[in-house]
């Protein structure tokens, strides 16, 4: 028996993307080709996923209008809107 993959429709930086259900936001961002999620305030250093377990807070993104959400600890859901700030002055 073949198991079908369930896909969720999400939005990343204004672009519609289909991702597997149960995937983390960080994994969805990487799959969409986004490897830098934000830059630091002081030195404008790029940040992405580092620890993968919610300890370091390097993977912060805005999810459904709520800033500073950990991409590595949040699972995607249908209709989710994700915004990275890598191309902005955050």
Steps between C-alpha positions, in 0.01 A plus 500: 500500500632844406470780751415838352673812625266766633596850388424828674468830314698775675634841407867591533587867450189543287555190284264201514681172572387141550685314778455161666270499803689465827809679372662773708498858377881485484488193273238670281719809467804293400291303249388832351865603455512741794808437713530837678201589714612830654801720583620615842435859606852590605724349232245412230629140516283240321306252714330173417432171673787413732402272787175361357349458847387848600792594724695756297219718353696555176207384283248768599236586239156660494217245484142611438593855600667399827871593502788310661367148453753214494488340155661180627230443764189589300322257269337629183122511469280573204467872433804594712673824400873512566720806461875504529685826550824405328446759228376775730648717770389307804 
